[in-house]
């Protein structure tokens, strides 16, 4: 039986808002790093941050993959009346998250220099990049486990707790960014230490909730390791590709921009890319926020509810995209004035141009990201993975090599808008096919 439209709409808006504000909390600490590094250390350090950011994308991508994949299956099983199976999924997700955290930490211990070179840092910014990257890798577990617990606490019918944990952690990062970079003069080490504080604080709060208040998130002796891990990874792969591809795009752009405009071009792109991460977080947060509602409706075979959620999601994300593009286009000079502490005219010109072109992608991006999340939430994992792979890797790689060759920096800025437009055509095709063939139903 479908839910009352008013009740469904209220839950949709509440869960969507909690998801958005929670992800904004996570993304804002990278933007805070961008601001404090730009004003407190300088443009070369800002370039170092952008070189190291793909590692952040890798860690959050792993956490989102396990968290969303595990929590999606957890909710579908619980809605289908299988609480013990859902607890097995929770236990296996934590086990896999712990193993991957240990691997990433060991990479930070033994291979930080190699990783720094792989990401393209030149001699001028090598040491500052390595410091930031190694510190983040050493505390990999905070990033990965934080994202796992965010997803499960949200699916435990407590999106408010998940949101508050992320926001409190983010405020802690902002305060420590100021203290470490200005009064203590710790430079890039201070920025990195402040960054790892945010997920550590958020994780601590959610673990406290889990141990003291949760009745559904129970540990049990794990079984069917490989089968469960495969299902978790499959359902969460779209989220991983979406987040990791943001880092991959930054890496490819960094390598391309260095050859066109040097480190000052990378610094300008750092501003554009790190603001973009915040907007992407809005869309990811909305997809995560409404995922429990989608999975529950799917598990209870509420087809009409799924169709209404689908329409509302498309309408809201398209509106957010239009608003963001308009604000970015008008405010581009002011934005660059804030982040360009050295008042470099080249950085300012490149950044303004970049914001006004790149931000047009947000009009289409929101639909693509949230529809990928929607498909994953109803167990259409292959469709979700294909969409994420298309917009994250398959289209980006050739375009980032071709367009800059023809159009210089304008070509760099055009890559993402073109990718999102092409992806949207595929998304609309998928939606038409699934709705026409009534494939969005619980088996």
C-alpha positions in Angstrom: 0.0 0.0 0.0 1.3 3.4 -1.0 1.9 6.1 1.7 -0.1 9.3 1.9 1.4 11.9 -0.4 1.8 14.5 2.3 3.5 12.0 4.6 5.8 10.7 1.9 6.6 14.3 0.8 7.4 15.3 4.4 9.7 12.3 4.9 11.3 12.9 1.5 12.1 16.6 2.2 13.3 15.9 5.8 15.6 13.0 4.8 16.9 14.8 1.7 17.7 17.9 3.8 19.5 15.9 6.5 21.5 14.1 3.8 22.4 17.4 2.1 23.5 19.2 5.2 25.4 16.2 6.4 27.4 15.9 3.2 27.9 19.6 3.2 29.5 19.2 6.6 32.0 16.7 5.1 32.8 18.7 2.0 33.1 22.1 3.8 36.3 21.0 5.6 38.0 20.7 2.2 36.7 24.1 1.3 37.9 25.4 4.6 41.4 24.0 3.9 41.3 25.7 0.5 40.5 29.1 2.1 43.0 28.9 5.0 45.8 27.5 2.9 45.2 30.2 0.3 45.2 33.0 2.8 47.6 31.6 5.4 50.3 29.8 3.3 50.0 30.8 -0.3 49.2 29.8 -3.9 51.9 27.1 -4.2 50.5 25.4 -1.1 47.0 25.7 -2.7 48.4 23.8 -5.7 49.7 21.2 -3.3 46.3 20.7 -1.8 44.8 20.2 -5.2 47.5 17.6 -6.1 46.7 15.7 -2.9 42.9 15.9 -3.1 42.5 12.7 -5.3 43.6 10.7 -2.3 40.8 12.2 -0.2 38.4 11.2 -3.0 39.7 7.6 -2.9 39.2 7.3 0.8 35.8 8.8 0.9 34.9 6.8 -2.2 35.8 3.6 -0.4 33.8 4.6 2.6 30.7 5.6 0.6 30.9 2.4 -1.4 30.9 0.2 1.7 28.4 2.4 3.6 25.9 2.8 0.9 26.2 -0.7 -0.5 25.9 -2.3 2.9 23.2 0.0 4.2 21.1 -0.4 1.1 21.1 -4.2 1.5 20.6 -3.8 5.2 17.4 -1.8 4.7 16.0 -4.0 2.0 16.5 -7.1 4.1 15.0 -5.4 7.2 12.0 -4.1 5.3 11.5 -7.7 4.0 11.4 -9.1 7.5 15.0 -10.6 7.7 16.6 -8.8 10.7 19.4 -11.5 11.3 20.5 -11.3 7.6 20.6 -7.5 7.9 22.8 -7.7 11.0 25.1 -10.0 9.1 25.4 -7.4 6.4 26.3 -4.7 9.0 29.0 -6.9 10.6 30.5 -7.8 7.2 30.6 -4.2 6.1 32.5 -3.2 9.3 34.9 -6.1 8.8 35.7 -5.1 5.2 36.0 -1.4 6.1 38.5 -2.2 8.8 40.6 -4.3 6.4 40.7 -1.6 3.7 41.5 1.0 6.3 44.6 -0.9 7.4 45.8 -1.3 3.7 45.5 2.4 3.0 47.3 3.3 6.3 50.2 1.0 5.3 50.4 2.8 2.0 50.8 6.0 3.9 53.5 4.6 6.0 55.6 3.0 3.2 54.7 4.6 -0.1 53.9 8.3 0.5 56.7 9.6 -1.7 55.8 7.3 -4.6 52.2 8.3 -4.3 53.1 12.0 -4.3 55.2 11.6 -7.5 52.4 9.6 -9.1 50.0 12.4 -8.5 52.2 14.8 -10.4 53.8 17.1 -7.8 56.9 18.9 -9.1 59.9 19.8 -7.0 58.5 23.2 -6.0 55.5 21.7 -4.2 56.7 18.1 -3.6 57.3 18.4 0.2 54.1 20.3 1.0 52.1 17.8 -1.1 53.7 14.8 0.6 53.0 16.2 4.1 49.3 16.6 3.4 48.9 13.3 1.5 50.8 11.2 4.1 48.9 12.6 7.0 45.5 11.9 5.4 46.6 8.3 4.5 47.8 7.6 8.0 44.4 8.3 9.3 42.5 6.5 6.5 40.4 4.6 9.0 38.6 7.8 10.1 37.5 8.7 6.6 36.4 5.1 5.6 34.7 4.1 8.9 33.0 7.5 9.2 31.3 7.1 5.9 30.2 3.6 6.7 28.6 4.7 10.0 26.9 7.7 8.4 25.1 5.4 6.0 24.1 2.8 8.6 23.0 5.3 11.2 20.9 7.1 8.5 19.3 3.7 7.6 18.7 3.0 11.3 16.0 5.8 11.0 18.3 8.5 12.5 19.3 10.8 9.7 19.4 13.7 12.2 22.2 12.0 14.2 24.2 11.3 11.1 23.8 14.9 9.9 24.8 16.4 13.3 27.8 14.2 13.6 29.1 15.4 10.2 28.4 19.0 10.9 30.0 19.0 14.4 33.1 17.3 12.9 33.2 20.0 10.1 33.1 22.9 12.6 35.9 21.2 14.6 38.0 21.2 11.4 37.4 24.8 10.6 38.4 25.9 14.1 41.5 23.8 14.1 42.4 25.0 10.5 42.6 28.5 11.9 44.5 27.5 15.1 47.0 25.3 13.3 47.7 27.5 10.3 47.7 31.0 12.0 48.7 31.0 15.7 50.7 27.8 15.6 52.1 28.3 12.1 52.1 24.5 11.3 51.5 25.1 7.6 50.4 22.1 5.5 50.8 19.7 8.4 48.3 21.8 10.4 45.8 21.8 7.5 46.1 18.0 7.2 45.7 17.4 10.9 42.6 19.7 11.0 41.2 17.7 8.0 41.5 14.3 9.7 39.9 15.7 12.8 36.5 16.1 11.1 35.8 12.4 10.4 37.3 11.4 13.7 34.9 13.6 15.7 31.9 12.5 13.5 32.8 8.8 13.9 33.2 9.1 17.7 29.7 10.6 18.0 28.1 7.9 15.8 29.9 5.0 17.5 28.5 6.4 20.8 25.0 6.4 19.3 25.5 2.9 18.0 26.7 1.4 21.3 24.2 3.3 23.5 21.0 3.6 21.5 20.8 1.5 18.3 18.6 -1.6 18.5 18.9 -2.7 14.8 22.7 -2.3 14.3 23.8 -5.4 16.0 27.1 -7.4 15.5 26.9 -11.1 15.0 29.4 -13.8 13.9 29.8 -13.0 10.2 29.0 -15.6 7.6 29.2 -15.8 3.8 32.1 -13.3 3.6 32.8 -13.3 -0.1 29.1 -13.4 -1.1 28.2 -10.5 1.3 31.3 -8.4 0.3 30.5 -8.9 -3.4 26.9 -7.7 -2.8 28.0 -4.7 -0.7 30.6 -3.7 -3.3 28.1 -4.2 -6.2 25.4 -2.0 -4.6 28.0 0.6 -3.5 30.1 0.7 -6.7 28.2 3.6 -8.2 28.9 5.7 -5.1 32.5 4.8 -5.2 32.9 5.7 -8.9 31.1 9.0 -8.4 33.3 10.1 -5.5 36.6 8.6 -6.7 36.1 9.9 -10.2 36.0 13.4 -8.8 39.5 12.8 -7.6 40.5 11.2 -10.9 39.2 14.2 -12.8 41.2 16.5 -10.6 44.3 14.4 -11.2 43.9 14.5 -14.9 43.1 18.2 -14.9 46.1 18.9 -12.8 48.5 17.1 -15.2 46.9 18.8 -18.2 46.8 22.3 -16.6 50.5 22.2 -15.5 51.5 22.0 -19.2 49.2 24.9 -20.2 49.4 27.4 -17.3 51.8 26.0 -14.7 51.2 25.9 -10.9 49.3 29.1 -11.0 46.8 27.4 -13.3 46.6 24.5 -10.9 45.9 27.0 -8.1 43.1 28.6 -10.0 41.6 25.1 -10.8 41.9 24.2 -7.1 39.4 27.0 -6.3 37.0 25.9 -9.0 37.4 22.2 -8.2 37.0 22.5 -4.4 33.9 24.7 -4.7 32.6 22.1 -7.1 33.2 19.4 -4.5 30.7 21.2 -2.3 28.0 21.3 -5.0 28.6 17.7 -5.8 28.2 16.9 -2.1 24.8 18.5 -2.2 23.7 16.1 -4.9 25.4 13.1 -3.2 23.9 14.1 0.1 20.4 14.2 -1.4 20.9 10.8 -3.0 22.1 9.4 0.3 19.4 11.1 2.3 16.5 9.6 0.4 18.2 6.2 -0.2 16.6 4.6 2.9 13.1 5.9 1.8 13.7 4.5 -1.7 15.0 1.2 -0.5 12.1 0.8 2.0 9.5 1.6 -0.6 11.2 -0.9 -2.9 11.4 -3.6 -0.3 7.7 -3.1 0.4 6.8 -3.0 -3.3 5.4 0.6 -3.2 5.7 1.4 -6.9 3.6 4.6 -6.8 5.8 5.9 -4.0 8.9 5.2 -6.0 7.5 7.1 -9.0 6.7 10.2 -6.9 10.1 10.2 -5.3 11.6 10.0 -8.8 9.7 13.0 -10.0 10.5 15.1 -6.9 14.2 14.3 -7.1 14.5 15.3 -10.8 12.6 18.6 -10.2 14.6 19.6 -7.1 18.1 18.7 -8.4 17.4 20.6 -11.7 16.3 23.7 -9.7 19.4 23.5 -7.5 21.6 23.3 -10.6 20.1 26.3 -12.3 20.4 28.4 -9.1 24.0 27.3 -8.5 25.0 28.2 -12.1 23.4 31.6 -11.9 25.0 32.5 -8.6 28.4 31.3 -9.8 28.3 33.2 -13.0 27.4 36.5 -11.2 29.7 36.0 -8.2 32.8 34.6 -10.0 34.9 37.8 -9.5 34.1 38.0 -5.8 34.8 34.3 -5.3 38.3 34.6 -6.8 39.0 37.7 -4.8 38.4 35.7 -1.6 40.7 32.8 -2.5 43.4 34.7 -4.5 45.3 36.2 -1.5 48.3 37.1 -3.6 46.1 39.1 -6.0 47.7 37.3 -9.0 45.9 38.6 -12.1 46.5 35.4 -14.1 44.9 33.3 -11.4 42.0 35.6 -11.1 41.3 35.6 -14.9 41.6 31.8 -15.1 39.4 31.3 -12.1 36.6 33.6 -13.2 36.6 32.0 -16.7 36.6 28.5 -15.1 33.7 29.2 -12.7 31.5 30.6 -15.4 32.0 27.7 -17.8 32.5 24.8 -15.4 29.5 25.6 -13.2 27.1 25.1 -16.2 27.6 21.4 -15.6 25.7 21.6 -12.3 22.4 22.1 -14.2 22.6 18.4 -15.4 24.9 16.9 -12.9 22.4 16.7 -10.1 20.0 14.6 -12.1 22.8 12.2 -13.1 24.2 11.7 -9.6 20.8 11.3 -7.9 19.5 8.9 -10.6 22.6 6.8 -10.1 21.8 6.7 -6.4 18.1 5.9 -7.1 19.0 2.9 -9.3 21.4 1.5 -6.7 18.7 1.9 -4.0 16.3 -0.3 -6.0 19.0 -2.9 -6.7 19.5 -1.9 -10.3 23.3 -1.9 -9.6 24.4 -2.4 -13.1 22.6 0.7 -14.4 23.9 2.8 -11.5 27.5 1.6 -12.1 27.2 2.3 -15.9 26.0 5.9 -15.3 28.8 6.6 -12.7 31.4 5.0 -15.0 30.2 7.0 -18.0 30.3 10.4 -16.3 33.3 9.7 -14.1 35.8 7.9 -16.4 34.6 6.8 -19.8 33.8 10.3 -21.2 36.2 12.3 -19.1 39.4 10.6 -20.1 39.3 11.2 -23.9 37.8 14.7 -23.6 40.4 15.9 -21.1 43.1 15.0 -23.6 41.3 16.3 -26.7 39.6 19.5 -25.8 42.6 21.3 -24.2 44.7 20.5 -27.3 42.2 22.5 -29.4 41.0 25.2 -27.0 43.6 25.5 -24.2 42.1 26.3 -20.7 38.7 26.9 -22.2 38.8 23.3 -23.3 39.7 22.2 -19.8 36.7 24.0 -18.3 34.3 22.6 -21.0 35.1 18.9 -20.3 32.7 18.4 -17.3 29.7 20.3 -18.8 29.9 18.2 -22.0 30.3 15.0 -20.0 27.2 15.8 -17.9 25.1 16.6 -20.9 25.9 13.4 -22.7 25.4 11.4 -19.5 22.0 12.9 -19.0 20.8 11.6 -22.4 21.8 8.1 -21.2 20.0 8.6 -17.9 16.8 9.7 -19.5 17.0 6.6 -21.8 17.5 4.3 -18.8 14.5 5.9 -17.0 12.3 5.5 -20.0 13.3 1.8 -20.4 12.8 0.9 -16.8 9.5 2.7 -16.4 8.2 1.3 -19.7 9.1 -2.3 -18.8 8.1 -1.9 -15.1 11.5 -3.1 -13.9 11.6 -0.9 -10.8 9.8 -3.5 -8.6 10.7 -5.8 -5.7 11.4 -9.4 -6.6 
